[in-house]
């Protein structure tokens, strides 16, 4: 299976860096309306996702929503690195299916762990539907 054919490339996705401020993250969330965004390190390697819940827990722990104060904190301090594991760009069909069953989107990484793009559940289901329809049409 060629995940690169169906994934949304990195240049077309929204992501944050671990050194970005919490304010920058909150602004990006507000602008795009996502519930989770991939986070990269300085080498563009995928290290985890930051979610609405991560921001909420952070805001509750610091006790303020003042955006100026949120500039003191960085995304790397609030992410859960074990949330939303990545999938290798050369992963097989069953690995892809397993991942999209458990996650709304799956970060796709290369051999260095660098983010290549994301595979959304919607795109994966559309792909599976096309493959199934092609198989049914090809059957005698």
C-alpha positions in Angstrom: 0.0 0.0 0.0 1.3 3.5 -0.8 0.2 5.8 2.0 1.9 8.7 0.3 -0.8 8.6 -2.4 -3.7 9.1 0.0 -2.2 11.1 2.9 -2.6 14.9 3.2 1.0 16.2 2.7 2.7 18.2 5.5 2.6 21.4 3.5 -1.3 21.2 3.5 -1.6 20.4 7.3 -1.5 22.5 10.4 1.2 21.6 13.0 3.1 23.2 15.9 6.6 23.0 17.1 7.4 22.1 20.7 9.1 25.5 21.2 6.0 27.5 20.1 4.2 29.2 22.9 0.9 28.1 24.3 -0.5 31.4 23.1 0.6 30.5 19.5 -1.0 27.1 19.9 -4.3 28.5 21.2 -4.4 31.0 18.3 -3.8 28.3 15.8 -6.5 26.1 17.4 -9.0 29.0 17.3 -8.1 29.8 13.6 -8.5 26.3 12.3 -11.0 24.7 14.7 -9.2 21.4 15.1 -9.4 19.3 18.2 -5.8 18.0 17.9 -2.6 19.2 16.1 0.7 17.4 15.5 3.7 18.7 17.3 7.2 18.6 15.9 10.7 19.1 17.4 13.4 21.4 15.9 14.3 18.6 13.5 10.8 18.4 12.1 10.3 15.0 13.8 6.9 14.1 15.1 6.8 14.0 18.9 3.1 13.9 19.7 -0.1 15.8 19.5 -1.5 18.7 21.5 -5.3 18.6 22.1 -8.0 20.8 23.3 -7.9 18.9 26.6 -4.1 19.5 26.9 -4.8 23.3 26.6 -7.7 23.1 29.1 -5.6 21.2 31.7 -2.8 23.7 31.2 -5.1 26.7 31.6 -6.6 25.2 34.7 -3.2 24.5 36.2 -1.9 28.1 35.7 -5.2 29.6 36.7 -5.5 32.2 33.9 -6.5 32.6 30.3 -4.5 35.8 29.9 -2.8 35.4 26.6 0.2 37.5 27.6 0.9 35.0 30.4 0.5 32.1 28.0 3.6 33.4 26.1 5.6 32.1 29.1 4.7 28.5 28.4 5.6 26.2 25.5 3.8 23.5 23.6 6.5 21.0 24.6 5.5 21.4 28.2 1.8 20.5 27.7 1.7 17.7 25.1 1.1 14.0 25.7 3.8 12.3 23.7 2.0 8.9 23.9 -1.2 10.2 22.4 -1.9 9.5 18.7 1.0 7.4 17.7 2.5 7.9 14.2 2.4 5.4 11.3 5.4 4.8 9.0 5.0 5.9 5.5 5.7 2.4 4.4 3.2 0.7 6.7 0.9 -2.0 5.4 -2.8 -2.1 4.8 -3.7 -3.7 8.1 -1.6 -1.3 10.1 -3.3 1.6 8.4 -6.7 0.2 9.1 -5.9 -0.5 12.7 -4.6 3.1 13.2 -7.5 4.9 11.6 -9.9 2.8 13.7 -8.4 4.2 16.9 -7.6 7.8 15.8 -9.4 10.6 13.9 -6.1 11.2 12.1 -2.8 9.4 11.9 0.5 11.3 11.6 2.6 9.7 8.8 6.4 9.8 9.4 9.4 8.8 7.3 12.4 6.6 8.5 13.8 9.6 10.4 10.6 10.2 12.2 10.0 13.4 10.3 6.3 14.3 9.7 5.4 13.6 6.0 1.7 14.4 6.4 -1.5 13.0 8.0 -4.0 10.4 7.1 -7.5 11.3 8.2 -10.1 8.7 8.9 -12.3 10.2 6.2 -9.6 9.9 3.5 -8.8 6.3 4.7 -12.5 5.3 4.5 -12.8 6.9 1.0 -9.8 4.9 -0.1 -11.1 1.7 1.3 -14.5 2.3 -0.4 -12.7 2.8 -3.7 -10.6 -0.3 -3.3 -13.7 -2.3 -2.4 -15.7 -1.0 -5.3 -12.8 -1.8 -7.7 -12.6 -5.3 -6.4 -16.4 -5.8 -6.7 -16.4 -4.5 -10.3 -13.5 -6.7 -11.2 -15.1 -9.9 -9.9 -16.8 -12.1 -12.4 
